[in-house]
Amino acid sequence: MIALVLWLGLQAAPEDLTQARLSPARVEAQLGEPVEWLLQVEHAASARVKLPAPLPVDRAWVWTAEPAITRGPHAHDAARAHTIVRLEAMALEPGDLAPPLEEIELVAAHETARLRVEARTLHVVGLLAPEEDAARPLLGFRELPEGLEGGQGARVLLGVAALAALLAVGGFVTWRVLRRRARAPARRPATPLERLAALGGRAGSDPAAARDLWFELTCAVRDGVDAALGVERSGLTDEAWSAAVAADERLPAGVRASLPRLLAEAERVKYAQEVPTRFAVEEALARGRDALEALAATPPQLAAQPAQERAA
């Protein structure tokens, strides 16, 4: 098992890249508000990421959507790959919390290695009335009114009332979760353009999150181009993929020129630990969005036709 762990994670990457990282899409959310989480894992190309089935649960969190998994190659090392898992969960308690996903598995051939998940916490704000400035305490047993200390019947009634209140709160939360699931039983996967739009809302000043965002950006762009061409190039490195795109005459000239440059710039962030500015992140997202929009406006089969045929 020790040899397997070394083979899967340590032979060509720094120690910190062998750890799975779970990050929220925002730094703060309201109680009961669904939040997207990003699980990023770098691993050997011969291995695949396996999530617990079913996902673990606890009293503080509820999973609200099925995981969406995207796998991409390493830019410089064909023996390695990275996997990004998009999850969605909502908190049922206030505080600084993270969903109960503590470890995953890397599976290669008939061997399995466990990998610890490093999770960032999300600040969950309780629901407050306009005149309140702090979260309400949980309902529980109250002190008996003066003069009723000796009344056993009053104690029983108060206990039953408190229990009924707790059951009502739990029932309301359960009803809300079930109602949400019934409303959207099959969630449509986000398109590459929708994924880029979601990334734009996360383009903040947190340097630690910038690297995750660039991984998602390049995955979304590559997925969009490959889907438009009807090809499967997920096993190629960024460099090999860029060379294939630059030579593919079915694509608009602007797309063939801009995307290889974008992926080349992304390598410094993804693999050389360069920390981009917020302006650089927003500019890269805009360039990726422009390329995918141009591709949508000029389908590959139309782009491959001579100009005189398109004019006709």
C-alpha positions as CSV (number, residue, x, y, z in Angstrom):
1,M,0.0,0.0,0.0
2,I,2.8,2.4,0.8
3,A,4.4,1.7,-2.6
4,L,1.0,2.4,-4.3
5,V,0.6,5.8,-2.6
6,L,4.1,6.8,-3.7
7,W,3.3,5.6,-7.3
8,L,0.0,7.4,-7.4
9,G,0.9,10.7,-5.9
10,L,4.6,11.5,-5.2
11,Q,6.7,10.4,-8.2
12,A,6.4,13.7,-10.3
13,A,4.6,16.3,-8.2
14,P,5.2,18.3,-5.0
15,E,3.7,17.0,-1.8
16,D,0.9,19.6,-1.6
17,L,-0.4,18.5,-5.1
18,T,-1.1,15.0,-3.8
19,Q,-3.8,16.3,-1.5
20,A,-7.4,16.8,-2.6
21,R,-8.7,20.3,-1.9
22,L,-12.4,21.2,-1.3
23,S,-13.2,24.9,-1.7
24,P,-16.6,26.8,-1.6
25,A,-17.5,29.0,-4.5
26,R,-18.0,31.9,-2.1
27,V,-16.8,32.9,1.4
28,E,-20.3,33.4,3.0
29,A,-23.8,32.0,2.6
30,Q,-27.2,32.1,4.3
31,L,-28.5,29.2,6.3
32,G,-30.3,26.8,3.9
33,E,-28.8,28.4,0.8
34,P,-27.3,25.9,-1.7
35,V,-23.6,26.5,-2.3
36,E,-21.3,25.1,-5.0
37,W,-18.1,23.4,-3.9
38,L,-15.1,22.5,-5.9
39,L,-13.0,19.4,-5.2
40,Q,-9.7,19.4,-7.1
41,V,-7.3,16.4,-7.2
42,E,-4.0,15.9,-9.0
43,H,-3.0,12.3,-9.5
44,A,-1.4,9.7,-11.7
45,A,-3.0,9.5,-15.2
46,S,-3.5,5.8,-14.7
47,A,-5.7,6.4,-11.7
48,R,-9.2,7.7,-11.3
49,V,-11.0,9.5,-8.5
50,K,-13.7,7.6,-6.7
51,L,-16.1,9.4,-4.3
52,P,-17.9,7.7,-1.4
53,A,-21.2,6.3,-2.4
54,P,-23.4,7.6,-1.1
55,L,-21.8,10.9,-0.1
56,P,-21.3,11.1,3.7
57,V,-23.9,13.2,5.6
58,D,-24.2,14.8,9.1
59,R,-26.6,17.0,10.9
60,A,-25.1,20.3,9.6
61,W,-25.2,19.6,5.8
62,V,-27.4,18.3,3.0
63,W,-26.2,17.5,-0.5
64,T,-28.5,19.1,-3.0
65,A,-27.2,17.9,-6.4
66,E,-25.4,15.0,-8.0
67,P,-21.6,15.4,-8.4
68,A,-20.3,16.5,-11.8
69,I,-16.8,15.2,-12.6
70,T,-14.3,16.7,-15.1
71,R,-11.0,15.1,-15.8
72,G,-8.1,16.8,-17.7
73,P,-4.5,16.0,-18.5
74,H,-1.4,17.6,-16.9
75,A,0.1,20.3,-19.1
76,H,3.7,19.0,-18.8
77,D,3.6,15.4,-17.6
78,A,1.6,12.9,-19.6
79,A,1.9,10.5,-16.6
80,R,-0.3,12.8,-14.4
81,A,-3.8,14.2,-14.6
82,H,-6.1,16.3,-12.6
83,T,-9.8,15.8,-11.7
84,I,-12.3,18.5,-10.8
85,V,-15.5,17.5,-9.0
86,R,-18.4,20.1,-8.7
87,L,-20.6,19.5,-5.7
88,E,-23.5,21.4,-4.2
89,A,-24.6,21.4,-0.5
90,M,-26.5,23.6,1.9
91,A,-25.9,24.1,5.6
92,L,-28.5,23.5,8.2
93,E,-26.5,25.1,11.0
94,P,-24.8,28.5,11.3
95,G,-21.0,28.9,11.8
96,D,-17.7,28.2,9.9
97,L,-18.4,24.8,8.4
98,A,-17.5,22.4,5.6
99,P,-19.4,19.5,4.1
100,P,-18.5,16.1,5.7
101,L,-16.3,14.9,2.8
102,E,-13.1,13.9,4.7
103,E,-11.5,11.5,2.2
104,I,-11.7,10.0,-1.3
105,E,-10.1,7.1,-3.1
106,L,-7.7,6.8,-6.0
107,V,-8.2,3.6,-8.0
108,A,-5.6,2.2,-10.3
109,A,-6.0,-1.3,-11.8
110,H,-7.1,-3.5,-8.8
111,E,-5.5,-1.3,-6.2
112,T,-7.1,1.5,-4.1
113,A,-5.4,4.3,-2.1
114,R,-7.2,6.6,0.3
115,L,-6.6,10.4,0.0
116,R,-7.4,12.9,2.7
117,V,-9.5,15.9,1.7
118,E,-8.3,19.4,2.8
119,A,-11.5,21.5,3.1
120,R,-11.9,25.2,3.5
121,T,-14.7,26.3,5.7
122,L,-17.7,28.4,4.6
123,H,-19.1,31.1,6.9
124,V,-22.8,30.3,7.3
125,V,-25.0,33.1,8.5
126,G,-28.2,32.3,10.5
127,L,-31.6,33.8,9.5
128,L,-32.3,36.9,11.6
129,A,-35.3,39.1,12.1
130,P,-34.9,42.8,11.4
131,E,-34.6,43.7,15.1
132,E,-32.1,40.9,15.8
133,D,-28.3,41.1,15.7
134,A,-27.4,37.5,16.6
135,A,-28.5,34.1,15.7
136,R,-31.4,32.7,17.7
137,P,-30.6,29.9,20.2
138,L,-31.9,26.4,19.4
139,L,-35.3,25.7,20.8
140,G,-35.2,23.6,24.0
141,F,-36.7,23.2,27.5
142,R,-37.5,26.5,29.1
143,E,-37.6,27.4,32.8
144,L,-41.0,26.9,34.4
145,P,-43.0,30.0,35.3
146,E,-42.8,31.0,39.0
147,G,-45.1,29.1,41.2
148,L,-45.2,26.0,39.0
149,E,-42.1,24.3,40.2
150,G,-44.1,21.6,42.0
151,G,-46.5,20.9,39.1
152,Q,-45.4,17.7,37.4
153,G,-48.1,18.1,34.8
154,A,-46.8,21.5,33.8
155,R,-43.3,20.1,33.3
156,V,-44.6,17.4,31.1
157,L,-46.6,19.8,29.0
158,L,-43.6,22.2,28.6
159,G,-41.4,19.3,27.6
160,V,-43.9,18.1,25.0
161,A,-44.3,21.6,23.6
162,A,-40.5,22.0,23.2
163,L,-40.2,18.6,21.5
164,A,-43.1,19.5,19.2
165,A,-41.3,22.7,18.3
166,L,-38.0,20.9,17.5
167,L,-39.9,18.4,15.3
168,A,-41.7,21.2,13.5
169,V,-38.3,22.9,12.7
170,G,-36.9,19.6,11.5
171,G,-40.0,18.8,9.4
172,F,-39.8,22.2,7.8
173,V,-36.2,21.8,6.7
174,T,-36.9,18.3,5.4
175,W,-39.9,19.5,3.5
176,R,-37.9,22.3,1.9
177,V,-35.1,19.9,0.8
178,L,-37.6,17.4,-0.6
179,R,-39.6,20.2,-2.4
180,R,-36.4,21.5,-4.0
181,R,-35.5,18.0,-5.2
182,A,-39.0,17.3,-6.6
183,R,-38.9,20.6,-8.5
184,A,-35.7,19.7,-10.3
185,P,-35.2,15.9,-10.3
186,A,-32.7,15.9,-13.2
187,R,-30.3,18.9,-13.2
188,R,-29.0,19.8,-16.6
189,P,-25.2,19.9,-16.7
190,A,-23.9,23.4,-17.2
191,T,-22.6,24.3,-20.7
192,P,-19.0,25.5,-21.0
193,L,-20.3,29.1,-21.4
194,E,-22.4,28.8,-18.3
195,R,-19.4,27.4,-16.4
196,L,-17.3,30.4,-17.5
197,A,-20.1,32.8,-16.3
198,A,-20.1,31.1,-12.9
199,L,-16.3,31.5,-12.7
200,G,-16.7,35.2,-13.3
201,G,-18.7,35.5,-10.1
202,R,-15.8,33.9,-8.2
203,A,-13.0,36.0,-9.7
204,G,-12.0,37.7,-6.4
205,S,-8.8,38.7,-4.7
206,D,-8.1,35.3,-3.0
207,P,-4.7,34.1,-4.4
208,A,-5.3,30.6,-3.0
209,A,-8.5,30.2,-5.1
210,A,-7.0,31.6,-8.3
211,R,-5.2,28.4,-9.3
212,D,-8.4,26.4,-8.9
213,L,-10.2,28.9,-11.1
214,W,-7.6,28.6,-13.9
215,F,-8.0,24.8,-13.9
216,E,-11.7,25.2,-14.3
217,L,-11.3,27.9,-17.0
218,T,-9.1,25.7,-19.2
219,C,-11.3,22.6,-18.7
220,A,-14.4,24.6,-19.7
221,V,-12.7,26.0,-22.8
222,R,-11.4,22.6,-23.9
223,D,-14.7,20.9,-23.3
224,G,-16.5,23.6,-25.4
225,V,-14.2,23.3,-28.4
226,D,-14.1,19.5,-28.3
227,A,-17.9,19.3,-28.0
228,A,-18.3,21.6,-31.0
229,L,-15.9,19.5,-33.1
230,G,-17.4,16.2,-31.9
231,V,-13.9,14.9,-30.9
232,E,-12.5,13.4,-27.7
233,R,-9.2,15.1,-26.8
234,S,-9.4,15.0,-23.0
235,G,-6.3,12.7,-22.8
236,L,-4.0,15.3,-24.5
237,T,-1.8,17.7,-22.6
238,D,-2.6,21.4,-22.9
239,E,0.4,21.7,-25.3
240,A,-0.7,18.9,-27.5
241,W,-4.4,20.0,-27.4
242,S,-3.3,23.6,-28.4
243,A,-1.3,22.2,-31.4
244,A,-4.3,20.2,-32.6
245,V,-6.6,23.3,-32.3
246,A,-4.1,25.6,-34.1
247,A,-4.0,23.1,-37.0
248,D,-7.8,22.4,-37.2
249,E,-9.1,24.4,-40.2
250,R,-12.7,23.7,-39.2
251,L,-12.3,26.3,-36.4
252,P,-12.6,30.1,-36.9
253,A,-9.1,31.7,-37.3
254,G,-9.6,33.8,-34.2
255,V,-10.3,30.8,-32.1
256,R,-7.3,28.9,-33.5
257,A,-5.1,31.8,-32.6
258,S,-6.4,32.9,-29.2
259,L,-7.0,29.6,-27.4
260,P,-3.4,28.2,-27.7
261,R,-2.1,31.5,-26.3
262,L,-4.6,31.4,-23.4
263,L,-3.6,27.9,-22.4
264,A,0.1,28.7,-22.6
265,E,-0.5,31.6,-20.2
266,A,-2.5,29.4,-17.9
267,E,0.4,27.0,-17.5
268,R,2.3,29.6,-15.4
269,V,-0.6,29.7,-13.0
270,K,-1.5,26.0,-13.0
271,Y,2.0,24.5,-12.7
272,A,4.5,27.3,-12.0
273,Q,2.6,28.6,-8.9
274,E,2.3,32.1,-10.4
275,V,-0.3,34.2,-8.6
276,P,-2.4,36.2,-11.1
277,T,-4.0,39.6,-10.4
278,R,-7.8,39.9,-10.4
279,F,-7.5,41.9,-13.7
280,A,-5.6,39.0,-15.3
281,V,-8.2,36.5,-14.2
282,E,-11.1,38.6,-15.5
283,E,-9.2,39.2,-18.8
284,A,-8.6,35.4,-19.2
285,L,-12.3,34.7,-18.6
286,A,-13.3,37.3,-21.1
287,R,-11.0,35.8,-23.8
288,G,-12.3,32.3,-23.1
289,R,-15.9,33.5,-23.3
290,D,-15.2,35.4,-26.6
291,A,-13.7,32.3,-28.2
292,L,-16.6,30.1,-27.2
293,E,-19.1,32.7,-28.3
294,A,-17.3,33.0,-31.7
295,L,-17.4,29.2,-32.0
296,A,-21.1,29.2,-31.3
297,A,-21.8,31.9,-33.9
298,T,-19.7,30.1,-36.5
299,P,-20.1,26.3,-36.2
300,P,-17.0,24.3,-37.2
301,Q,-18.6,22.8,-40.3
302,L,-19.5,26.3,-41.5
303,A,-16.0,27.7,-40.7
304,A,-14.4,25.0,-42.8
305,Q,-16.3,26.0,-45.9
306,P,-14.6,28.4,-48.4
307,A,-15.7,32.1,-48.1
308,Q,-17.4,32.0,-51.5
309,E,-19.6,29.1,-50.4
310,R,-20.6,30.8,-47.2
311,A,-21.5,34.0,-49.1
312,A,-23.8,32.0,-51.4
